Amino acid sequence: MRTNIVIDEELMHQAMKAAGARTKRETVEAGLKMLIRVYRQGEARKLRGTIHWEGNLDEARQGRLPV
């Protein structure tokens, strides 16, 4: 989708540096992806305590690499 918007130059420069992006497009896409990720995390947090899980956590962790 092609869209024209006015963005503060200094804000864009800082965002490009923070994202390690080479272009404005990469920067905007990285920002949109981060926004979606943060929103989804918030939605997942709303479920805390509402879902009952049964199982053995140690058993579920078998075969996983240590973090």
C-alpha positions, 0 to 999 in steps of 0.5 A, a space after each residue: 500500500 502506498 501512503 504519504 505521511 508527514 513525519 518529524 525528521 528527528 523522530 524518524 532519524 532516531 527510530 531508524 537508528 533504534 531499529 537498525 533500519 537502513 530505510 524509512 520503509 523498514 523503520 515504519 514496518 518495524 514500528 508497525 510490527 512492534 505495535 502489533 506485538 505489544 498489543 497482542 501481549 496485552 491481550 494475552 495478559 488479559 487471559 492470565 488466571 482464566 485458563 486452567 492448565 493440567 499437566 506436569 511442567 517438568 515433563 513438558 520441558 523434557 527435550 527443550 534446550 536450557 535457556 
